[in-house]
Amino acid sequence: MVETAAQAMAAATSRLRAAGVQDPARDARVLLAHAARIEASRVTLIAPEELATEVAERYEQLISLRAVRVPVSHLIGEREFYGRRFKVSRDVLDPRPETEVLIEAALADPYERVLDLGLGSGCILVTLLAERQEATGLGVDISEAACLQASANAVLHRVEARADIQQSDWFECVEGRYDLIVSNPPYIALDEMEGLSAEVRGHEPSIALTDGGDGLGAYRKIAAQAAAHLSPGGRVLLEIGPTQGQAVSALLEMAGLSGIAVLPDLDGRDRVVRAHSGSNRGF
C-alpha cells in the first residue's frame, strides 16, 4: 500500500518512540526531508502527497538505522552549529549546542591567532575564523580522520586559507604563541562511559569522549603547556563537564594563569573555564 508522507512520518514516529529515541517526531521529520531531498521546513507541504517508491525505500532504511540508535547527524552527514552546517561522521564528535558557550566567550574579546587543541570536526576553529575575517588559526588533533574532516569543513566555510590543520598529540607539533587557545577535550571519566546514551557510546569516537581515566588527563596536559604558547594577555577557553569547574580552575591556577572564571551554559551548568596570561585583557 502506498502511503502519504504524513502517514509514513506518523508510523516512523511511533516506531522511533518504541525504540526509545528521545525526540521521535523531530527525527522522523528530519529524516523524511533527507529521504525526499528537501528542506525540513518543506515537509508539511508534501504531507498529503504519496511518497515515491524510491523515497519510501530511502526513508525506511533511515528509520531502521535510527531505531538502532545511529545518530541523525550520521545519517544525514551534517550537524548545525552556531548557525552553520558542519559535515560530520563517526570519526568525530557531533558539534553540540553547549559548545556555543565557548564561541560566545571567545568572541567577547579580540583575537588574531587561534590554537584549537583536539579540533575534531573543526566546528570551533572554523566558526572562530568565519566570525573574525582577519584571524588565522592552527587546529591539531591526534586523529588523522578528524583532521581530514576538519579540513573539509574549513573548505566548506571558506576559511581554509586561514586555517592550518595538523595531526598532533596536543602540543607535540605546536610552535609559536597565540592570542587564544581553545579546546573541547575528552572529559568523561572512564567509569561514566556506561551512563552515556546509546547514540554517543556506540557511534562517537571514544578517544574524543574519555581519557580512559578520571576525565582530567587532557586538562593536565593543556595546563602544563598553555602558558608557553600564549601571547601576553592571551586567553585560554576550555569546555568542561558540569562537575569539573573547580578542578580545572585549580590546574590553570597552578600553571600560573590569571583571571580564572567558570562560565555556565544555558541550563546553568558549568561549561567553560576561562583564564589569561600576563596583563588583564577585559576579564
Summary of the structure (lengths in Angstrom):
residues: 283
radius of gyration: 20.7
end to end distance: 64.0
largest distance: 71.1
contacts: 939
relative contact order: 0.11
helix: 45%
strand: 20%
